Amino acid sequence: MAGVIRLMREDDAGALAVLTGAAIRTTGARAYAPAQVAAWVARHPGPERFVASAAKGDIILVATDAADEPVAYVLLEPGGHIDMLYCHPDHTGRGLARQLLAEAETRSLAAGMTRLFTEASELARPVFARAGFRLVQRNDFTVAHAGRNVAIHNYAMNKPLS
C-alpha cells in the first residue's frame, strides 16, 4: 500500500460504491446476520450518492493504493458528522481508517468544528474508540427490506475537538 489520502474526485464515485458494497457484504458479515447485511447494503445507493454529497459540501477523503485506486474512504459532513467510513475487505487491518479519521479531525479543527460524531457499526465501533471517540449509546432500530422490517443496531459515538 503505497498510496495517499486525497479528496474524492468525481471519477472515484463508482469505485466508492463498489467498495462500500464489498465492505458491507464481506466485513459486515463478521458481526451481522445475512438479513441484516442485505438490508444494510440495500440502503447504499450507487455512485450518484457520492457525487451529490461532494456537491453539497461534504468532504470525502479517499485512501488510495499505489495505482491511485480508492481502497478506503471517510465521508465528513460540514457539521462534524462522519456519515461513512469504509475500507475494502482486501485492505483492512492496515491502519487506513485511523489515517482517514486523523485527516478528518485535522480538517474539522481547521474548519472550526468543536466535535465529531457518528453512528458506528459493530465492527467500526472499536476503530472509532481507538481514535478517541466515546460511546454515547447503542441504537437499536429496524430497516425495511424485502417486505419486512429487519432489526439492526449501531452505536452513537462522539469526540470533542480541542
Buried (B, 14 or more C-beta within 10 A) or exposed (E): EEBEBBEBEEEBBBBBBBBBBBBBBBBBBEBBEEBBBBBBBBEBEBBEBBBEBBEEEBBBBBBBBEEEEBBBBBBBBEEBBBEBBBBBBEBBEBBBBEBBBBBBBEBBEEEEBEBBBBBBBBBBBEBBBEBBBEEEEEEEEEBEBEEEEBEBBBBBBBBEBE
